[in-house]
Amino acid sequence: MAIKFIYSVVLLLLALNASFGQTASEIEKSFGKPTNAYSVSEYIWMTPEYSDDGQVCRMRLYPKRISGNTNYHVEHLPFDDFRRLVDQLVPLNKRGAKKQPFRGGATGGGVQWDTFTYEKVEIIYSASFQFDLDAWKNRKPYVFPEQIALLPEKETETPEKPEDDFAIYKNADTEIVTITWLDRKCAAK
């Protein structure tokens, strides 16, 4: 009976050591090195990646869920915050000229993303959306206005201002913004 008791105590101590005795090196051995994340605004984290020579090659902006003792209830990036951060992290004069096609994207599986390509950087906005499966029930026929015939054959294009490049995301549920420098290769991990 005493041997079973001693055996049980030893097993209990080993189990407690395994669950409470984790060190940083044990966690890194199991899960890898930690990722640097910077608090770049009240509601946004930024995670950089670096090239072999130490320059930033990619940055990801994403909603802050927790920080210190604070739990945030932010699901999406606030437009004005991430727009200001993109302009701060990669000012217009550092991006280079817009490359054609400048804006290209895709949609699928409840996610849409747009890629804005400049000479030196590529900025990708990823946003989620939901389909209204009952939208077809509320459909109405579209009636073309008669004024269409009065339009000039070729409309004059108003040039977009650079600060309007991402205006399409003003009301979107943007979840991740990825900035990638095209002339820098990220180091292999």
C-alpha positions in Angstrom: 0.0 0.0 0.0 2.8 2.4 0.9 4.5 1.7 -2.4 1.3 2.7 -4.3 1.1 5.9 -2.3 4.7 6.8 -3.0 4.3 5.9 -6.7 1.2 8.2 -6.8 3.0 11.1 -5.2 5.9 10.8 -7.6 3.6 10.7 -10.6 1.7 13.7 -9.3 5.0 15.7 -8.8 6.1 14.8 -12.3 2.8 16.0 -13.7 2.9 19.2 -11.8 6.4 19.9 -12.9 5.5 19.3 -16.6 2.5 21.6 -16.4 3.9 24.4 -14.2 7.6 24.2 -14.9 7.7 25.5 -18.5 10.6 27.8 -19.2 11.0 30.2 -22.1 13.5 27.8 -23.7 11.0 24.9 -23.4 8.3 27.0 -25.0 10.6 28.1 -27.8 11.7 24.5 -28.3 8.1 23.4 -28.8 6.7 26.4 -30.7 9.7 28.4 -32.1 11.0 31.9 -31.4 8.4 34.6 -30.5 7.3 37.1 -33.1 7.9 40.8 -32.6 4.7 42.7 -32.6 4.6 46.5 -32.1 1.7 48.5 -30.7 1.5 51.1 -33.4 -1.9 52.6 -32.4 -4.5 52.0 -29.7 -6.2 49.3 -31.8 -3.5 48.1 -34.2 -0.5 45.7 -33.9 2.3 45.7 -36.5 4.5 42.6 -37.1 7.6 43.2 -39.2 9.8 40.8 -41.1 13.4 41.5 -42.1 15.8 40.9 -45.0 19.2 39.3 -44.4 20.7 42.8 -44.1 18.2 43.8 -41.3 15.9 46.0 -43.4 12.2 45.7 -43.1 10.9 43.7 -46.1 7.3 43.1 -44.9 4.9 44.5 -42.3 1.5 43.3 -41.3 -1.1 45.5 -39.6 -3.9 43.7 -37.8 -6.4 44.4 -35.1 -5.3 44.4 -31.5 -7.3 41.8 -29.5 -5.3 42.0 -26.2 -2.6 44.2 -24.8 -1.2 44.1 -21.3 -4.3 43.9 -19.1 -6.7 45.1 -21.7 -9.0 43.1 -23.9 -10.2 44.9 -27.0 -13.4 44.1 -28.8 -12.0 45.2 -32.2 -12.6 42.9 -35.1 -11.5 45.1 -37.9 -8.9 47.8 -38.5 -10.3 51.3 -38.0 -9.9 52.9 -41.5 -8.5 56.3 -40.3 -6.0 54.5 -38.1 -4.6 52.1 -40.6 -4.7 54.6 -43.4 -2.6 57.0 -41.3 -0.2 54.2 -40.3 0.3 53.2 -44.0 1.1 56.8 -44.8 3.5 57.0 -41.8 5.2 53.6 -42.5 5.5 54.1 -46.2 5.0 57.8 -47.2 3.8 58.5 -50.7 7.2 59.8 -51.8 8.8 56.5 -50.7 6.4 54.2 -52.6 7.4 55.2 -56.1 5.0 55.6 -59.0 1.9 53.5 -59.4 2.5 50.4 -61.5 -0.1 49.1 -63.9 -2.4 47.4 -63.2 -2.3 49.5 -60.0 -5.3 47.9 -58.3 -6.0 44.2 -58.7 -7.9 42.0 -56.3 -10.0 38.9 -55.9 -12.9 37.7 -53.9 -13.7 34.3 -52.6 -14.8 32.4 -49.5 -16.1 35.5 -47.7 -12.8 37.3 -48.2 -11.8 40.1 -50.6 -8.4 41.5 -51.1 -7.0 44.2 -53.2 -3.4 44.7 -54.2 -2.1 48.2 -54.8 1.3 48.1 -56.6 3.8 50.9 -56.6 7.4 50.8 -57.9 8.9 50.0 -54.5 6.1 48.5 -52.4 2.9 46.5 -52.7 0.1 47.1 -50.3 -2.5 44.4 -49.8 -5.8 45.0 -48.0 -7.7 41.9 -46.9 -11.3 42.3 -45.7 -14.1 39.9 -44.8 -17.7 40.1 -45.9 -20.8 38.1 -45.6 -23.4 37.2 -48.2 -27.0 38.0 -47.5 -28.5 34.7 -48.7 -32.0 36.2 -48.7 -31.0 39.2 -50.8 -32.6 37.7 -53.9 -36.0 37.9 -52.1 -35.8 41.7 -52.0 -34.6 42.3 -55.5 -36.3 44.9 -57.7 -36.0 45.5 -61.4 -33.5 48.1 -62.4 -34.8 50.8 -64.7 -32.2 52.6 -66.7 -32.6 56.4 -66.6 -33.4 58.2 -69.9 -30.5 60.6 -69.3 -28.0 57.9 -70.4 -28.6 58.8 -74.0 -27.7 62.4 -73.2 -24.3 61.5 -71.8 -21.2 62.5 -73.9 -19.6 59.7 -75.8 -16.4 59.9 -73.7 -16.6 61.1 -70.2 -13.6 63.1 -68.9 -11.8 61.2 -66.2 -11.0 63.0 -63.0 -7.6 62.0 -61.8 -7.5 60.3 -58.5 -5.6 61.9 -55.8 -2.9 59.7 -54.2 -4.5 60.0 -50.8 -7.7 58.5 -52.3 -5.9 55.2 -53.4 -7.5 53.2 -50.5 -10.8 55.0 -50.2 -12.6 51.9 -51.3 -11.8 50.4 -47.9 -13.4 53.3 -46.0 -16.5 51.2 -45.1 -14.9 47.7 -45.5 -14.2 45.3 -42.7 -10.4 45.3 -43.2 -8.7 42.8 -41.1 -5.1 42.7 -42.4 -3.0 45.2 -44.3 0.3 43.8 -45.6 3.1 46.1 -46.9 5.8 44.3 -48.9 8.9 46.0 -50.2 9.5 44.7 -53.7 13.3 45.3 -53.8 13.9 43.4 -50.5 13.8 39.7 -50.0 12.7 38.5 -46.6 15.2 36.3 -44.8 14.4 32.6 -44.6 13.1 31.5 -41.2 
